[in-house]
Amino acid sequence: MSAAGPARITAQGWGWRYAGRRAPAVSDVSFTIEPGERVLLLGASGAGKSTLLAGMAGLLGGADEGDETGALLIDGRRAEAQRGRVGLVLQDPDAGIVLSKVGDDVAFGCENLGVPVAEIPRRVAEALEAVGLEVPLTRPTKALSGGQKQRLALAGVLAMRPGVLLLDEPTANLDPDGVREVRAGVERAVAETGATLVVIEHRTEVWADLMTRVIVVGADGGLLADGSPAEVFARHGAELAAAGVWVPRHPVDLPVLASASADGAAALEASHLSISRDARTIVRAGLDLRIPRGAATVVTGPNGAGKSTLALTLAGLLPESAGQVRAAEALAAPSGRRPSRWRSRELLTRIGTVFQEPEHQFLASTVRDELAIGPRSRGVDPAATGLIVDELLERLHLAALAAANPFTLSGGQKRRLSVATVLADSPPVIVLDEPTFGQDRRGWIELVALLQSEIAAGTTVVAVTHDEDVRRHLGGLRIDLGAPVPAGAPR
């Protein structure tokens, strides 16, 4: 049981507007979450779900960070005065990592809460087991995959045994087995501690049967719905789906592309390929691959299998450890057919890459300027650049945020922007790492439809994803990397 038991969360006409933004991120939200309740917090991308969670955790800062209206209380006190009672797993797993080794990072929160030293190792082991992160305690945190980092962040919070457990997209980067393990781990944790649970998650079907309540935040303020999962989805299902909420068993109205042929012309080929992130530890070896031109290729496999490393190698952003990746003659640059040897300008016009972490590719201070960087660097005239930018802003529902700083967007909005920045360059090959991560239903449909239109226009798409519906709708070939190789495999 948590030291002080589960907590009550009260919002009284609460809202928050970030400094520099005209419109509030959240406005006029009122509810009471009773101690021990398990709440699924839903809403369209950009509705303010993550901001609301950060407010519950007391992490939004003072008046210099933004303007607050109403009140948001934990057990009757302002949230920032109750931080020791609240555990938050952020949408970006990198943001929750503090120390360089796995065991130390999981123990960090316990140490700060003054948990007896003799008890911490047991808590660390139990938390890692609960989330299914089976790596040595001495494993460097920087060596973990995105999905493993997500499990690590959750383990660190579970080890603290908080009175309130706040989870922002806890399974977004996980393979199917990881989703089940994390879901089961959270269920065990709340059963043992009685903690109040609030989860933001687009995979509603994964969590619905665990929850006692669903709260839906409206994009224009207030709540769209509040009640039991069965009641909310039955009464408001069509309305919520139209607003962008993933509703269990509510189908997506989107065509499914015909399966690609493996025998057509190749855009990229890899032979005897070995890949590595750090030029020392081999992640995969002996790969022979063909990426068909003008079609989708989907890379699947469990967390830690090397999917992102393969994508970056195919994109020319990581050098081959052995073997080579070669582009088709039609894609060849003046410096040759090896993407890893191309200069940055040669890559820009041939292979576009969408990283797993959207922030890693943002350079400008506004969304509009971010989208214009590529066309401007290619010498596109201002009028044509403006047309490209305006079309992408409208297509991906970012027009209202054109003047916003990219780093202040929600996770789903950042992902759509990162995809749009690559599409603005119209490269013949696009490599995307988890392109639908953090997307609401409407954003998912727009992104997949946009990729379908790119494929129809002859663009070659390589997508790393755990989302089986992405593979099905893109009609792509599958590269399944299977289980990860043992750590430290020699070169």
N, C-alpha and C positions, 0 to 999 in steps of 0.2 A: 504493500500500500504506500502511496506517496506520503511523505512526512506530514503534510497538512491536509491531505485528502484532495478530492477533486474540487475544481473551482467553478464559480458562476461567472458568466460573461454577460455584461449588459451594455447595449448600445442605445443611446437616447438621442434621436435626431442627429446622429453623428455624420460628419463629413470631413473630407480633407482635400485641399487644393495645393498641389506642389508649387513651390516658388517658381515664377517664370511661366506658369501655365495660366491661361485664361479660364478654362473650364475645370471644375473640380473632378478629381479622380473618383471620389465617392461622395454622395450627398444624401442627407435625410434618411439614414438607415436606423431603424429601431427594432430591437429584439432582445429577448432574454434567453440565454442558453443555460439551462439548469445544470448543476454539478453532475457529472457522469453521463450527460447526453453525448450522443455521437452524431455529428452534423456533417452532411455533405454540402459544401458551399459551392454553388454553381452560378453561371452567368456567362454572357458572351465575352470574347476576348476584348479587353479594354474596359470592362464594366467596373473594375476596381477591386476584384477579389483579392489579389496579392497585396494591394494597399491596405485593405481591411485586415488581412492577416498580420501585416507588419504593425498596424495600429494596435491589435490585440497583444502583440508581443512588446509594445512600448518602444518601437525602433524608428519612429518617424521623425524624431528630433523636435527642436523647438521652433519658435516663430521664424527664424532665419531659413528653415527648411520648407516651410509652407504654412498655410492657414487652416486651423481646425475649427469646426463648428460642433455644437452638441457635446456629448460625453461618451467615452468608451471606458468601461470599468471592469476590473477583475476583482471579484469579491468586494465590490463597493469602493475600491480604491483605483486611482488612475493607473493605467496599464504600465507606465514606465516605473512605477513604484513597486511593481509585482514581478519584475523580470525573473527572479529566482523561482517563480511558480510556473513559468511558461517555457515550453520547449518548442522551437520553431525550426523546421527544415525548409530552407529556401528553395525557390524554383531553380536557381543556378547552383548546382552542387559545389562548384569551385569556391563560391562565396562562403561556404560553411566550413571549409578546411582551414585549420589554424597551424597545426604542427606537421613536421616532415615525415613522421612514421605513423603507421596505422594505429598501433596500440596506444601511443601517446595522444593521438588526436581524439580517439574515443574516450580516453580518460580525462581529457582537458576539462570538460564541463563538470564532472564529478569533483575534480580537485578544486575548482572555483567555488563549488557549493559547500566545500568543507566536509565531504563524505570521508569517513574514516579510511585511512590509507590501506588497512588490511582488507577492506571490503571492495576496493576499486577493481582489483584484478578479476574478481568474480563477476562484477557488473559488466566489465569490458567483454569478457568471454561470453556471457549470456546475451549481450546486445548484438555481438557479431554473429552468433549462432541464429538469433531471431531473424536477422535480415539476410542470412545466407551468404555472408562475405567470408569465404574460406581462403584467406591469404595469411601469411606469417605476420605477426604483430610488428615485425621490423621492416615490413615492405614499405618502401618510400611512397608517400601519398601521391607524389607527382607521377609515379609509374602506373597508377590505376587508370582504367578506362572510365569514360563518362558514367556508365551505368554502375561501376564499382564505387565511384565517388559518391553517387547518389545513395547507395547502401551505407557507405561510411558515414555520411552526414546523418542519416536516420539512426544508425547505431549510437552515435554520440549523444543524440537527444534521448533515445530510449534508456541509455545508461544513467541519465540524470533522474529518471522517474518523476517527471514534472506533474503538477496538478492539471495543467492544460497542455495538450499535445496538438500542435498546429503543423499541418503538412501541406506544402504547396507543390502539387504535381509530383508526388513521391515515386510514381512508377513510370514517368515520362520517358526515361532513357533506358528502361529495362527490357530484357528479352522476356518471352512468355513465362519461362520458369522463374525468373527474377520477380516478375509481377506477382506470381502466386506466393513466393516465399515472403516478399515484403508485406503483402496483404495479410498472410497468416501471422507474421511477426507482430504487426500492429494489433491484430485481433488479440493475440496472447497478452501483449503489453497492457492493453486497456482492460482486459479481463482481470489481470493480476493486480493492477494499480487502481482501477476505478477512475482513471483520469478522464477529464472532459476532452473529447476528440473533435477537431474541426479539420476537414480535408477538402482541399481544392483538387479536383481531378476531372479531366475530360473523359476518362474511362469509367463512366458512371456504372456500367454493368459489373465492374470488378468490386465496387464498394457498396452498391445499393442495399444488399441484404445485411450488411453489417451495421448500417446506419439506422438511427431512430427518427431522423428528421432531415429534411432537405430545405435549405434556404437558398433562394435564387435572387441575386442582386440585379437590379435593373440598370441598363446602360445609361439611362437618363435620370437616375436617382431612385431611391426607395427600393422596395422589394417587389419582384414579380410574383413570387410565390413563397409560401412557408407552410410546411406540414409534413406528414409522414411520407416516405418515398412512394408508397402505393398511391396515396391520395394525390400528391403533386404530379406524378407522371401520368396518372389516369385523367385527371381533370385538366391539366395544362400542357399535355404532351405536344400537341400540334403547335401551340403558341410558343412553347420553349424551343422547339426545334427550329421554328422560323426565326427566333431571336439568336440562334447560334448554339444553343445548349445541346449536348449529346444526350439524347433520350434513349434508354434501353429499348432495343427491338424496333427502333424507328429507322426505316431503311433510307439509304442515301440515293437520291435521284441523280445518278451520274452513269454514263455509259461505261462499259468495260471494253478496253481495247483488245483486239485479237492478239494472240501470242506471237511474239517475234520469232523469226527464223534464225537458227544458229548458223545457217550456211551462207548468209549474205555477206556482203563486203564488210570488213572490219574497220572501225575508226581507230581503235587502239588494240595492240596485241602485246601480251607479256609471255616471255619464255624463260623457263628455269628461274623464276623470280623469287628472291628472298627479300623480305621487308623488315624494317626496323625503325623505331622512333628515334633512337639515340645513337645509331651507327655502331652499337655494341651488341645489344641483345636482339636476337632474331625472333620475330613474332610469328612469321610463317615462312616456309621454304618450299622450293620446288613447284611453284605455281605456274601453270600454263593456261592463259586466259585469252579469249577473244571478246571484244566489246563491239557488237554489231552497230553499224552506222545507221542513224535515223531511227533508232529504237531505244527502248529502256532496258537497262540491265540493273537488277536489284541484288544488293549484297546483304546477305542475312547471316545469322550465327549468334551464339551467346555472347554476353558481355565479356570482354577481354580476349576475344578470338582474333582481333586484328582488323576488324572491318574499317575503322577510321584510318588506320595506318595504310591499308591497301588503297583506300580512296585517295589519300594524299599522295601516295606514290603514283597512282595512275594519273593524277592531275599534275604531276611534275613538281610538286612542292616538297617531296622527300626523295632523296637519291635512292636508287636500288642498292641493296646490300650485295646482291648477286643477281645474275641474269640481267634482263633489260625490258623496259617498256618502249615500244616503238609506235609512232603515229603513222597513219596512212599517208601515202605520198601526197594526197590532196591537202593534208593538214600540215605538211612539213614546213618548218621555219627555215630561214636562211642559215641558221646554225645547225640544221640537221633534223632528224626524225625522232630524237630522244627528248621528250618533254622535260626531263630532269635537267637537261643542259640548255634549255631555252632561256633567253633573257626575259625579264618581267614583262616588257612590252609585247614580246612574242607570245607569251602565255596569255596575256590579257585578251588578245583577239582570237585565241584558239580554244582555250579550256578555261571555263569559269568555275570557281569553287565556292560552295556554300558550306562554311565550317559548322561543326557541331555546336560551338558556342558563338552565337551571332555577334557578340560584342567584339570578337577578335578581328572583325573585318570593317568596323565602323571607323571613319576618319573625320567626318564633317560634324558641324555643330547643329545642323538642322536636317530633318528627313529629306527635304527637297534637295539640299546641296549634296547629301549622301548619294542620292540617285543620279545626280548630274556628274559625279566624279568621272565615271567610266567614259561616257560620251564625250565629255570635254577633253579627256586625255587622248582620245582618238581623233580629235580635231573636228568633231561634229559641230556645225554652226549653232549659235544660241537658240534660234527659232526651232530647229529640229530637235535640239536637246530638250527644250521646254515641252514639246509635244510628246516625246518619249516619257519624260518624267510625269506629266499630267496623266497619261494613259495608265501607267503603272500605279500611281496614287489612287486613281479611281478603281482600277481592277482589284486591288488588294485592300480596299477600304482603309487607306491611310491618308486620304485627302485632308481630313480634318486635323491631321497631325503634321502637316507639311512643315510648319515652323517649329515643331518640337525638337528637342535634343534627342537623338536616337537612343541614348543611354537611359532616358527616363520613360521609355515605352514599356508596356507589359511584355512578358515573355513571348506570347503569341504574336504581338505586333513586331517585336524585334525579329522573330523568325521570318515573317512575311517581308519585312524590309530587307533582310539579308538575301532572300531569294530574289527580290526585285532588283537589288544592286547588280546582281550577276546578269539577270535578263536584260537590263538596260544596255549591256555591251553586245548582246546578240551573238555570243560565241557559238561555234558549231558543236562544241561538246560542253556539257554541264555536269559537274560532279557535286552531288548534294549529300550531306551527312545529316540524317534524320530531318528531312525537309518538312514534315508535318508535326514536329515536336511542339507541344503546347498550344495546338490549334483548337479553337472551338469548331463546331460543326460547319458553320458557314465559311470560316477561314480554310478549313480542310478541303471543302468542296472547291473553293476558288483556287487553292494551290494545285490540287490534283488536276482540275480542269485546265489550268494554265500549263502544267507540264504536258498534258495530253495534246494541247494545241501546239506546243513546241515540237513534240514528237511528230505530229501530223505535218509540220512545216519542214521536217527533215533533221531536226536537232537530235543529237545523240545524248541520252540521259543516263547517268550512272547514279543510283540512289542507294545509300545505306539506310536501312530501316528495319524496325521490329514490327512495323504495321503491315499485317498481311493484306489488308484492304488496299494499301498503296500498291503492292505488287500486283494484285488482281486487277485493279483499275488501269494500271499502266501497261498490262499485258507483257511485262518484261521477262527476259531470261533471268534465271536465278543463279547466283554464285553463293553457295552455302559453305562458309568457312568451318563449320563444325566446332568442336571443342577447342579451347585455347591450348597452345603448347606449354609445357612446363616452364616456369620462370627460370631465366638464366640459361636457356638453351644456347650452346656455343655457336659462334658464327662458322 
